[in-house]
Amino acid sequence: MHIHKEIDTRGLNCPLPILKAKKALSDMASGELLKVVATDNGSLRDFVAFAKQTGNELVEQQTVGEEFIHVLRRR
């Protein structure tokens, strides 16, 4: 999987990881992948809802230790 952009939202709580992802996606081309690294456990459900609301595809979610990794494909 080729990640086009990665943002670090560790230490930030809702809604900041979503807002930073939204801003990053707005600068990307359709089909490109964005990786978001977060520490807010609420981000798991937040990114599911964000993908449904915006039409961006949630390609993958992983929990690695205390970090949550989300990969979104720009619509």
N, CA, C and O atoms as a MOPAC input file, in Angstrom:
PM7 MOZYME 1SCF
protein

 N      0.85600 1    -1.18100 1     0.00000 1
 C      0.00000 1     0.00000 1     0.00000 1
 C      0.90100 1     1.24300 1     0.00000 1
 O      1.76000 1     1.39700 1     0.86800 1
 N      0.69800 1     2.10600 1    -0.96400 1
 C      1.50800 1     3.32700 1    -1.05500 1
 C      0.76900 1     4.49700 1    -0.39000 1
 O     -0.25800 1     4.96000 1    -0.88500 1
 N      1.30500 1     4.95400 1     0.71900 1
 C      0.71700 1     6.07900 1     1.44000 1
 C      1.23600 1     7.38300 1     0.81600 1
 O      2.44500 1     7.57300 1     0.68200 1
 N      0.32900 1     8.26400 1     0.44300 1
 C      0.71600 1     9.53000 1    -0.18500 1
 C      1.00200 1    10.62700 1     0.83100 1
 O      1.82400 1    11.51000 1     0.58600 1
 N      0.31700 1    10.56800 1     1.98200 1
 C      0.49900 1    11.58800 1     3.01500 1
 C      0.22400 1    10.95900 1     4.36400 1
 O     -0.66600 1    10.11800 1     4.49700 1
 N      0.99300 1    11.36900 1     5.37100 1
 C      0.77900 1    10.86400 1     6.72300 1
 C      0.71400 1    12.04300 1     7.68100 1
 O      1.51000 1    12.97800 1     7.59600 1
 N     -0.25600 1    11.98300 1     8.60100 1
 C     -0.33900 1    13.02700 1     9.61900 1
 C     -0.31000 1    12.39200 1    11.00800 1
 O     -0.83300 1    11.30000 1    11.22700 1
 N      0.30400 1    13.09700 1    11.91700 1
 C      0.46900 1    12.64100 1    13.29300 1
 C     -0.47000 1    13.44300 1    14.17800 1
 O     -0.29400 1    14.65000 1    14.34700 1
 N     -1.46300 1    12.77600 1    14.73800 1
 C     -2.40900 1    13.47100 1    15.62400 1
 C     -2.30600 1    12.91400 1    17.04600 1
 O     -3.24500 1    13.03200 1    17.83400 1
 N     -1.16700 1    12.30900 1    17.36900 1
 C     -0.95800 1    11.75700 1    18.71500 1
 C     -1.09900 1    12.86500 1    19.75500 1
 O     -0.58200 1    13.96900 1    19.58300 1
 N     -1.81000 1    12.54800 1    20.83900 1
 C     -2.00000 1    13.51600 1    21.91300 1
 C     -3.18900 1    14.44400 1    21.70400 1
 O     -3.53900 1    15.21000 1    22.60100 1
 N     -3.80800 1    14.38600 1    20.53800 1
 C     -4.96200 1    15.24200 1    20.25200 1
 C     -6.24700 1    14.45800 1    20.47100 1
 O     -6.32500 1    13.27400 1    20.14300 1
 N     -7.24600 1    15.11800 1    21.02300 1
 C     -8.54300 1    14.47300 1    21.25600 1
 C     -9.57100 1    14.98100 1    20.25900 1
 O     -9.38600 1    16.01200 1    19.61300 1
 N    -10.65300 1    14.23300 1    20.15100 1
 C    -11.76600 1    14.57400 1    19.27800 1
 C    -12.18200 1    16.03600 1    19.50800 1
 O    -12.28300 1    16.46100 1    20.65900 1
 N    -12.41900 1    16.79700 1    18.46700 1
 C    -12.49800 1    16.41000 1    17.05500 1
 C    -11.22000 1    16.71000 1    16.26000 1
 O    -11.24100 1    16.64500 1    15.03100 1
 N    -10.12300 1    17.03200 1    16.92500 1
 C     -8.92700 1    17.47400 1    16.19900 1
 C     -8.36100 1    16.45600 1    15.20200 1
 O     -7.98400 1    16.86300 1    14.10300 1
 N     -8.27800 1    15.15100 1    15.51800 1
 C     -7.77700 1    14.22300 1    14.48600 1
 C     -8.62100 1    14.24700 1    13.20800 1
 O     -8.08400 1    14.19100 1    12.10200 1
 N     -9.94600 1    14.33100 1    13.36900 1
 C    -10.83800 1    14.38300 1    12.20000 1
 C    -10.62900 1    15.68800 1    11.42300 1
 O    -10.56000 1    15.67300 1    10.19400 1
 N    -10.53100 1    16.80200 1    12.12800 1
 C    -10.34900 1    18.09000 1    11.45800 1
 C     -9.03200 1    18.13200 1    10.69300 1
 O     -8.97700 1    18.65400 1     9.57900 1
 N     -7.97200 1    17.58900 1    11.28300 1
 C     -6.67600 1    17.56600 1    10.59700 1
 C     -6.71700 1    16.63700 1     9.37900 1
 O     -6.11100 1    16.93100 1     8.34900 1
 N     -7.43300 1    15.51800 1     9.50200 1
 C     -7.58300 1    14.60200 1     8.36600 1
 C     -8.37100 1    15.26000 1     7.24500 1
 O     -8.02400 1    15.13100 1     6.07100 1
 N     -9.43200 1    15.96400 1     7.61200 1
 C    -10.26200 1    16.64700 1     6.60900 1
 C     -9.44100 1    17.66800 1     5.83300 1
 O     -9.55100 1    17.76200 1     4.61100 1
 N     -8.61700 1    18.43500 1     6.54900 1
 C     -7.76900 1    19.43300 1     5.90100 1
 C     -6.73500 1    18.76300 1     4.98500 1
 O     -6.50300 1    19.21800 1     3.86500 1
 N     -6.12000 1    17.68300 1     5.47100 1
 C     -5.11700 1    16.97500 1     4.66300 1
 C     -5.74500 1    16.39500 1     3.39400 1
 O     -5.15700 1    16.47700 1     2.31500 1
 N     -6.93400 1    15.81200 1     3.52300 1
 C     -7.60100 1    15.22100 1     2.36300 1
 C     -7.96100 1    16.27700 1     1.32000 1
 O     -7.96000 1    15.99500 1     0.12200 1
 N     -8.26700 1    17.48400 1     1.77200 1
 C     -8.66600 1    18.53500 1     0.82500 1
 C     -7.51400 1    18.93400 1    -0.10700 1
 O     -7.74400 1    19.48900 1    -1.18100 1
 N     -6.28400 1    18.64900 1     0.30900 1
 C     -5.10700 1    18.98000 1    -0.50400 1
 C     -4.64200 1    17.80400 1    -1.35700 1
 O     -3.62800 1    17.90300 1    -2.04900 1
 N     -5.36800 1    16.69800 1    -1.31400 1
 C     -4.93500 1    15.48700 1    -2.00600 1
 C     -5.79100 1    15.21300 1    -3.23900 1
 O     -6.91700 1    15.69700 1    -3.35100 1
 N     -5.23700 1    14.42900 1    -4.15900 1
 C     -5.95900 1    14.04800 1    -5.37400 1
 C     -6.83500 1    12.82800 1    -5.10600 1
 O     -6.56700 1    12.05500 1    -4.18600 1
 N     -7.86200 1    12.66100 1    -5.89800 1
 C     -8.76400 1    11.51900 1    -5.77500 1
 C     -7.97300 1    10.21200 1    -5.88700 1
 O     -7.13200 1    10.05500 1    -6.77200 1
 N     -8.25800 1     9.27700 1    -4.97400 1
 C     -7.58900 1     7.97900 1    -4.99600 1
 C     -6.33800 1     7.89300 1    -4.14300 1
 O     -5.84600 1     6.79600 1    -3.87600 1
 N     -5.81500 1     9.03500 1    -3.71100 1
 C     -4.60700 1     9.01800 1    -2.88500 1
 C     -4.94000 1     8.56000 1    -1.46600 1
 O     -6.07100 1     8.70500 1    -1.00100 1
 N     -3.92900 1     8.00100 1    -0.78300 1
 C     -4.11600 1     7.45900 1     0.55500 1
 C     -3.52300 1     8.36700 1     1.62500 1
 O     -2.41100 1     8.87700 1     1.48700 1
 N     -4.28900 1     8.55500 1     2.68900 1
 C     -3.86700 1     9.34400 1     3.85000 1
 C     -3.79400 1     8.42100 1     5.05300 1
 O     -4.74100 1     7.69400 1     5.35200 1
 N     -2.65600 1     8.45700 1     5.74300 1
 C     -2.49100 1     7.68700 1     6.98800 1
 C     -2.54500 1     8.65900 1     8.15300 1
 O     -1.84100 1     9.66900 1     8.16900 1
 N     -3.39300 1     8.34200 1     9.13200 1
 C     -3.54300 1     9.16800 1    10.32900 1
 C     -3.14600 1     8.31900 1    11.53100 1
 O     -3.69400 1     7.23600 1    11.74200 1
 N     -2.18700 1     8.81600 1    12.32200 1
 C     -1.78200 1     8.13300 1    13.54500 1
 C     -2.36200 1     8.92700 1    14.71200 1
 O     -2.09300 1    10.11900 1    14.85700 1
 N     -3.16800 1     8.24800 1    15.55200 1
 C     -3.85800 1     8.91600 1    16.65900 1
 C     -3.67400 1     8.12700 1    17.95200 1
 O     -3.33900 1     6.94200 1    17.93000 1
 N     -3.89800 1     8.79800 1    19.07200 1
 C     -3.88100 1     8.12000 1    20.37800 1
 C     -5.24600 1     8.18500 1    21.05500 1
 O     -5.42800 1     7.59400 1    22.11900 1
 N     -6.19300 1     8.87800 1    20.47100 1
 C     -7.54900 1     8.99500 1    21.02500 1
 C     -8.33800 1     7.73900 1    20.64400 1
 O     -8.61100 1     7.51400 1    19.46500 1
 N     -8.71000 1     6.90800 1    21.65200 1
 C     -9.40800 1     5.66100 1    21.30900 1
 C    -10.78200 1     5.92000 1    20.69600 1
 O    -11.34300 1     5.02900 1    20.05700 1
 N    -11.32900 1     7.10400 1    20.87500 1
 C    -12.57300 1     7.46900 1    20.21600 1
 C    -12.41000 1     7.63500 1    18.71300 1
 O    -13.39500 1     7.65300 1    17.97500 1
 N    -11.16200 1     7.75800 1    18.25900 1
 C    -10.91700 1     7.95500 1    16.82800 1
 C    -11.35000 1     6.73800 1    16.01400 1
 O    -11.64800 1     6.87700 1    14.82700 1
 N    -11.39300 1     5.55300 1    16.61700 1
 C    -11.82500 1     4.36500 1    15.86900 1
 C    -13.23600 1     4.55400 1    15.32400 1
 O    -13.47000 1     4.36300 1    14.13100 1
 N    -14.16700 1     4.92400 1    16.17800 1
 C    -15.54900 1     5.13100 1    15.70200 1
 C    -15.67600 1     6.45100 1    14.93500 1
 O    -16.47300 1     6.55200 1    14.00300 1
 N    -14.89100 1     7.46300 1    15.32700 1
 C    -14.96900 1     8.76300 1    14.65400 1
 C    -14.60900 1     8.64700 1    13.17600 1
 O    -15.27000 1     9.24900 1    12.33000 1
 N    -13.55600 1     7.87100 1    12.85500 1
 C    -13.14400 1     7.76300 1    11.45000 1
 C    -14.11700 1     6.91100 1    10.63400 1
 O    -14.25800 1     7.12200 1     9.42900 1
 N    -14.79000 1     5.94800 1    11.27800 1
 C    -15.82900 1     5.17900 1    10.58200 1
 C    -16.95800 1     6.13600 1    10.17600 1
 O    -17.41200 1     6.11900 1     9.03200 1
 N    -17.40200 1     6.96400 1    11.11900 1
 C    -18.48100 1     7.92700 1    10.84700 1
 C    -18.03400 1     8.97500 1     9.82700 1
 O    -18.80300 1     9.34400 1     8.93900 1
 N    -16.79600 1     9.45400 1     9.95200 1
 C    -16.25600 1    10.45800 1     9.03100 1
 C    -16.26300 1     9.92200 1     7.59300 1
 O    -16.65800 1    10.62700 1     6.66400 1
 N    -15.82900 1     8.68200 1     7.42200 1
 C    -15.78600 1     8.09000 1     6.07700 1
 C    -17.19800 1     7.99400 1     5.48600 1
 O    -17.40700 1     8.31400 1     4.31600 1
 N    -18.15800 1     7.55500 1     6.29500 1
 C    -19.54300 1     7.44400 1     5.80900 1
 C    -20.10300 1     8.80900 1     5.42200 1
 O    -20.77800 1     8.94200 1     4.40100 1
 N    -19.82400 1     9.81800 1     6.23600 1
 C    -20.38500 1    11.15700 1     5.98800 1
 C    -19.75700 1    11.84800 1     4.78900 1
 O    -20.43000 1    12.60200 1     4.08600 1
 N    -18.46500 1    11.59800 1     4.54300 1
 C    -17.76100 1    12.34000 1     3.49700 1
 C    -17.61700 1    11.58200 1     2.18500 1
 O    -17.30300 1    12.18200 1     1.15700 1
 N    -17.84100 1    10.27600 1     2.20500 1
 C    -17.67100 1     9.48900 1     0.98200 1
 C    -16.24800 1     9.04600 1     0.73000 1
 O    -15.96900 1     8.39500 1    -0.27700 1
 N    -15.33700 1     9.39200 1     1.63600 1
 C    -13.97000 1     8.87500 1     1.53300 1
 C    -13.97800 1     7.44300 1     2.04300 1
 O    -14.75600 1     7.10500 1     2.93400 1
 N    -13.11100 1     6.59500 1     1.48000 1
 C    -13.08400 1     5.18500 1     1.86500 1
 C    -12.13600 1     4.96800 1     3.03600 1
 O    -10.98300 1     5.39700 1     2.99800 1
 N    -12.62400 1     4.30400 1     4.07000 1
 C    -11.77100 1     3.90300 1     5.19200 1
 C    -11.17800 1     2.55400 1     4.80800 1
 O    -11.83900 1     1.52000 1     4.91100 1
 N     -9.91600 1     2.57500 1     4.36100 1
 C     -9.27200 1     1.38600 1     3.81900 1
 C     -8.85200 1     0.43000 1     4.92900 1
 O     -8.97700 1    -0.78700 1     4.79400 1
 N     -8.35000 1     0.99800 1     6.03300 1
 C     -7.78900 1     0.15600 1     7.08700 1
 C     -7.78800 1     0.88300 1     8.42300 1
 O     -7.62200 1     2.10200 1     8.48200 1
 N     -7.97800 1     0.11800 1     9.49500 1
 C     -7.79500 1     0.62400 1    10.85600 1
 C     -7.00800 1    -0.41900 1    11.62300 1
 O     -7.30800 1    -1.61000 1    11.55000 1
 N     -5.99700 1     0.03000 1    12.35900 1
 C     -5.18400 1    -0.87400 1    13.16800 1
 C     -4.96800 1    -0.26200 1    14.53100 1
 O     -4.94500 1     0.95900 1    14.68400 1
 N     -4.81000 1    -1.12400 1    15.52300 1
 C     -4.40300 1    -0.68300 1    16.84300 1
 C     -3.01900 1    -1.27200 1    17.08300 1
 O     -2.84400 1    -2.49000 1    17.06300 1
 N     -2.03900 1    -0.40300 1    17.30700 1
 C     -0.66800 1    -0.83400 1    17.55100 1
 C     -0.25000 1    -0.24600 1    18.89100 1
 O      0.03400 1     0.94700 1    18.99800 1
 N     -0.21700 1    -1.10000 1    19.91300 1
 C      0.07100 1    -0.60200 1    21.24700 1
 C     -1.02300 1     0.36000 1    21.67100 1
 O     -2.19700 1    -0.00500 1    21.73400 1
 N     -0.62900 1     1.59500 1    21.96300 1
 C     -1.60700 1     2.61400 1    22.36700 1
 C     -1.92700 1     3.58400 1    21.23300 1
 O     -2.50400 1     4.64700 1    21.46200 1
 N     -1.55100 1     3.21500 1    20.01200 1
 C     -1.80500 1     4.07500 1    18.85500 1
 C     -2.83800 1     3.44200 1    17.93200 1
 O     -2.94100 1     2.22200 1    17.81100 1
 N     -3.59100 1     4.31400 1    17.29200 1
 C     -4.61800 1     3.88800 1    16.35300 1
 C     -4.24000 1     4.44300 1    14.98600 1
 O     -4.00700 1     5.64100 1    14.82600 1
 N     -4.18400 1     3.54700 1    14.00500 1
 C     -3.77000 1     3.94400 1    12.65200 1
 C     -4.97100 1     3.81200 1    11.72800 1
 O     -5.62300 1     2.76900 1    11.67500 1
 N     -5.24800 1     4.87600 1    11.01000 1
 C     -6.37800 1     4.92800 1    10.08800 1
 C     -5.82700 1     5.25800 1     8.71200 1
 O     -4.99400 1     6.15400 1     8.57100 1
 N     -6.28900 1     4.53700 1     7.69600 1
 C     -5.88800 1     4.81600 1     6.30500 1
 C     -7.16100 1     5.12200 1     5.53100 1
 O     -8.08800 1     4.31500 1     5.47300 1
 N     -7.17900 1     6.31000 1     4.94100 1
 C     -8.33400 1     6.77000 1     4.16400 1
 C     -7.93700 1     6.98000 1     2.70100 1
 O     -6.83900 1     7.44900 1     2.40400 1
 N     -8.85100 1     6.62500 1     1.79700 1
 C     -8.64600 1     6.89200 1     0.36600 1
 C     -9.52000 1     8.07600 1    -0.01500 1
 O    -10.73100 1     8.06400 1     0.20500 1
 N     -8.89900 1     9.08800 1    -0.58200 1
 C     -9.61100 1    10.31300 1    -0.99800 1
 C    -10.61200 1     9.96300 1    -2.08400 1
 O    -10.28700 1     9.27900 1    -3.05400 1
 N    -11.84000 1    10.44500 1    -1.90400 1
 C    -12.88200 1    10.18300 1    -2.91200 1
 C    -12.63900 1    10.95700 1    -4.18800 1
 O    -13.42100 1    10.85000 1    -5.13300 1

